[in-house]
């Protein structure tokens, strides 16, 4: 006998678990920035805020895409797509290392953080509802 749990609750539990894992990411970001500030003797509030924002936004963005793909196309297809999406991240990190990117990053990224927050929140909510549809379709 199956439990009477709605599709929204099943999919919502996955999305809530993603939100719960964002807290350790923020704590890790703070700790690593404090260690870096202590070692190098340079404290930059903009860099702290940017680091904390990215430690929330990047995993939420990634999870919204991966969970949506999982509910619509299955685990294997979503795994392959997420592996392919990793390569641009390595390219971006390498590009920032080669140019003056690391030092200019807080100044160039700060105006776009709010826009990225809105896009990420909309994508996360939109992904949730599309995932419910994908999960319902499989039953």
Protein Blocks (a to p, Z undefined) as FASTA:
>chain_A
ZZdddfklmmmmmmmmmmmmmmmmmmmmmmmmmmmmmmnopacfklmmmmmmmmmmmmmm
mmmmmmmmmmmnojklmmmmmmmmmmmmmmmmmmmmmmmmlmmmmmmmmmmmmmmmmmmm
mmmmmmmmmmmmmmmmmZZ
